[in-house]
Amino acid sequence: MDEANRQNAALLRNSRELVDRWIQYLRTLLTGSLYNAGGAGREVVGGRTLDRSA
């Protein structure tokens, strides 16, 4: 029983770490989004902006 508990604990830790990595990845996508909350395009390197219709 103790071995099963240790194995389950390891699986839960690994799952939690994976979920945390996905959350961090998705947060980086949100901070680097191309549009602001109002839908207007943000400036892109090179001085161009992206249009919503693109």
Chimera marker file (.cmm) of the C-alpha trace (Angstrom):
<marker_set name="trace">
<marker id="1" x="0.000" y="0.000" z="0.000" r="1" g="1" b="0" radius="0.5"/>
<marker id="2" x="2.822" y="2.419" z="0.822" r="1" g="1" b="0" radius="0.5"/>
<marker id="3" x="4.431" y="1.812" z="-2.563" r="1" g="1" b="0" radius="0.5"/>
<marker id="4" x="1.145" y="2.564" z="-4.338" r="1" g="1" b="0" radius="0.5"/>
<marker id="5" x="0.811" y="5.798" z="-2.352" r="1" g="1" b="0" radius="0.5"/>
<marker id="6" x="4.342" y="6.861" z="-3.255" r="1" g="1" b="0" radius="0.5"/>
<marker id="7" x="3.709" y="6.089" z="-6.905" r="1" g="1" b="0" radius="0.5"/>
<marker id="8" x="0.428" y="8.017" z="-6.883" r="1" g="1" b="0" radius="0.5"/>
<marker id="9" x="2.128" y="10.969" z="-5.205" r="1" g="1" b="0" radius="0.5"/>
<marker id="10" x="4.818" y="10.999" z="-7.916" r="1" g="1" b="0" radius="0.5"/>
<marker id="11" x="2.182" y="10.865" z="-10.655" r="1" g="1" b="0" radius="0.5"/>
<marker id="12" x="0.256" y="13.722" z="-9.064" r="1" g="1" b="0" radius="0.5"/>
<marker id="13" x="3.420" y="15.839" z="-8.765" r="1" g="1" b="0" radius="0.5"/>
<marker id="14" x="4.264" y="15.236" z="-12.416" r="1" g="1" b="0" radius="0.5"/>
<marker id="15" x="0.722" y="16.086" z="-13.483" r="1" g="1" b="0" radius="0.5"/>
<marker id="16" x="0.745" y="19.266" z="-11.419" r="1" g="1" b="0" radius="0.5"/>
<marker id="17" x="4.082" y="20.330" z="-12.907" r="1" g="1" b="0" radius="0.5"/>
<marker id="18" x="2.725" y="19.758" z="-16.414" r="1" g="1" b="0" radius="0.5"/>
<marker id="19" x="-0.400" y="21.810" z="-15.690" r="1" g="1" b="0" radius="0.5"/>
<marker id="20" x="1.717" y="24.597" z="-14.186" r="1" g="1" b="0" radius="0.5"/>
<marker id="21" x="3.934" y="24.668" z="-17.298" r="1" g="1" b="0" radius="0.5"/>
<marker id="22" x="0.875" y="24.907" z="-19.571" r="1" g="1" b="0" radius="0.5"/>
<marker id="23" x="-0.561" y="27.729" z="-17.481" r="1" g="1" b="0" radius="0.5"/>
<marker id="24" x="2.724" y="29.615" z="-17.675" r="1" g="1" b="0" radius="0.5"/>
<marker id="25" x="2.878" y="29.060" z="-21.445" r="1" g="1" b="0" radius="0.5"/>
<marker id="26" x="-0.670" y="30.314" z="-21.945" r="1" g="1" b="0" radius="0.5"/>
<marker id="27" x="0.047" y="33.374" z="-19.805" r="1" g="1" b="0" radius="0.5"/>
<marker id="28" x="3.023" y="34.238" z="-22.008" r="1" g="1" b="0" radius="0.5"/>
<marker id="29" x="0.766" y="33.993" z="-25.051" r="1" g="1" b="0" radius="0.5"/>
<marker id="30" x="-1.706" y="36.400" z="-23.486" r="1" g="1" b="0" radius="0.5"/>
<marker id="31" x="0.944" y="38.971" z="-22.627" r="1" g="1" b="0" radius="0.5"/>
<marker id="32" x="2.287" y="38.791" z="-26.169" r="1" g="1" b="0" radius="0.5"/>
<marker id="33" x="-1.081" y="39.047" z="-27.881" r="1" g="1" b="0" radius="0.5"/>
<marker id="34" x="-1.429" y="41.117" z="-31.023" r="1" g="1" b="0" radius="0.5"/>
<marker id="35" x="-4.624" y="42.906" z="-29.983" r="1" g="1" b="0" radius="0.5"/>
<marker id="36" x="-5.543" y="44.852" z="-26.892" r="1" g="1" b="0" radius="0.5"/>
<marker id="37" x="-8.723" y="44.309" z="-24.880" r="1" g="1" b="0" radius="0.5"/>
<marker id="38" x="-10.669" y="46.668" z="-27.186" r="1" g="1" b="0" radius="0.5"/>
<marker id="39" x="-9.654" y="44.738" z="-30.299" r="1" g="1" b="0" radius="0.5"/>
<marker id="40" x="-7.265" y="47.375" z="-31.626" r="1" g="1" b="0" radius="0.5"/>
<marker id="41" x="-4.018" y="46.137" z="-33.135" r="1" g="1" b="0" radius="0.5"/>
<marker id="42" x="-0.847" y="46.640" z="-31.171" r="1" g="1" b="0" radius="0.5"/>
<marker id="43" x="2.305" y="47.899" z="-32.805" r="1" g="1" b="0" radius="0.5"/>
<marker id="44" x="4.617" y="45.251" z="-34.133" r="1" g="1" b="0" radius="0.5"/>
<marker id="45" x="8.385" y="45.541" z="-34.491" r="1" g="1" b="0" radius="0.5"/>
<marker id="46" x="9.119" y="47.548" z="-37.611" r="1" g="1" b="0" radius="0.5"/>
<marker id="47" x="6.412" y="50.121" z="-36.973" r="1" g="1" b="0" radius="0.5"/>
<marker id="48" x="3.573" y="48.153" z="-38.540" r="1" g="1" b="0" radius="0.5"/>
<marker id="49" x="0.326" y="47.220" z="-36.884" r="1" g="1" b="0" radius="0.5"/>
<marker id="50" x="-1.824" y="44.244" z="-37.635" r="1" g="1" b="0" radius="0.5"/>
<marker id="51" x="-5.379" y="44.858" z="-38.734" r="1" g="1" b="0" radius="0.5"/>
<marker id="52" x="-8.258" y="42.878" z="-37.198" r="1" g="1" b="0" radius="0.5"/>
<marker id="53" x="-9.325" y="41.768" z="-40.663" r="1" g="1" b="0" radius="0.5"/>
<marker id="54" x="-6.028" y="39.953" z="-41.171" r="1" g="1" b="0" radius="0.5"/>
<link id1="1" id2="2" r="1" g="1" b="0" radius="0.2"/>
<link id1="2" id2="3" r="1" g="1" b="0" radius="0.2"/>
<link id1="3" id2="4" r="1" g="1" b="0" radius="0.2"/>
<link id1="4" id2="5" r="1" g="1" b="0" radius="0.2"/>
<link id1="5" id2="6" r="1" g="1" b="0" radius="0.2"/>
<link id1="6" id2="7" r="1" g="1" b="0" radius="0.2"/>
<link id1="7" id2="8" r="1" g="1" b="0" radius="0.2"/>
<link id1="8" id2="9" r="1" g="1" b="0" radius="0.2"/>
<link id1="9" id2="10" r="1" g="1" b="0" radius="0.2"/>
<link id1="10" id2="11" r="1" g="1" b="0" radius="0.2"/>
<link id1="11" id2="12" r="1" g="1" b="0" radius="0.2"/>
<link id1="12" id2="13" r="1" g="1" b="0" radius="0.2"/>
<link id1="13" id2="14" r="1" g="1" b="0" radius="0.2"/>
<link id1="14" id2="15" r="1" g="1" b="0" radius="0.2"/>
<link id1="15" id2="16" r="1" g="1" b="0" radius="0.2"/>
<link id1="16" id2="17" r="1" g="1" b="0" radius="0.2"/>
<link id1="17" id2="18" r="1" g="1" b="0" radius="0.2"/>
<link id1="18" id2="19" r="1" g="1" b="0" radius="0.2"/>
<link id1="19" id2="20" r="1" g="1" b="0" radius="0.2"/>
<link id1="20" id2="21" r="1" g="1" b="0" radius="0.2"/>
<link id1="21" id2="22" r="1" g="1" b="0" radius="0.2"/>
<link id1="22" id2="23" r="1" g="1" b="0" radius="0.2"/>
<link id1="23" id2="24" r="1" g="1" b="0" radius="0.2"/>
<link id1="24" id2="25" r="1" g="1" b="0" radius="0.2"/>
<link id1="25" id2="26" r="1" g="1" b="0" radius="0.2"/>
<link id1="26" id2="27" r="1" g="1" b="0" radius="0.2"/>
<link id1="27" id2="28" r="1" g="1" b="0" radius="0.2"/>
<link id1="28" id2="29" r="1" g="1" b="0" radius="0.2"/>
<link id1="29" id2="30" r="1" g="1" b="0" radius="0.2"/>
<link id1="30" id2="31" r="1" g="1" b="0" radius="0.2"/>
<link id1="31" id2="32" r="1" g="1" b="0" radius="0.2"/>
<link id1="32" id2="33" r="1" g="1" b="0" radius="0.2"/>
<link id1="33" id2="34" r="1" g="1" b="0" radius="0.2"/>
<link id1="34" id2="35" r="1" g="1" b="0" radius="0.2"/>
<link id1="35" id2="36" r="1" g="1" b="0" radius="0.2"/>
<link id1="36" id2="37" r="1" g="1" b="0" radius="0.2"/>
<link id1="37" id2="38" r="1" g="1" b="0" radius="0.2"/>
<link id1="38" id2="39" r="1" g="1" b="0" radius="0.2"/>
<link id1="39" id2="40" r="1" g="1" b="0" radius="0.2"/>
<link id1="40" id2="41" r="1" g="1" b="0" radius="0.2"/>
<link id1="41" id2="42" r="1" g="1" b="0" radius="0.2"/>
<link id1="42" id2="43" r="1" g="1" b="0" radius="0.2"/>
<link id1="43" id2="44" r="1" g="1" b="0" radius="0.2"/>
<link id1="44" id2="45" r="1" g="1" b="0" radius="0.2"/>
<link id1="45" id2="46" r="1" g="1" b="0" radius="0.2"/>
<link id1="46" id2="47" r="1" g="1" b="0" radius="0.2"/>
<link id1="47" id2="48" r="1" g="1" b="0" radius="0.2"/>
<link id1="48" id2="49" r="1" g="1" b="0" radius="0.2"/>
<link id1="49" id2="50" r="1" g="1" b="0" radius="0.2"/>
<link id1="50" id2="51" r="1" g="1" b="0" radius="0.2"/>
<link id1="51" id2="52" r="1" g="1" b="0" radius="0.2"/>
<link id1="52" id2="53" r="1" g="1" b="0" radius="0.2"/>
<link id1="53" id2="54" r="1" g="1" b="0" radius="0.2"/>
</marker_set>
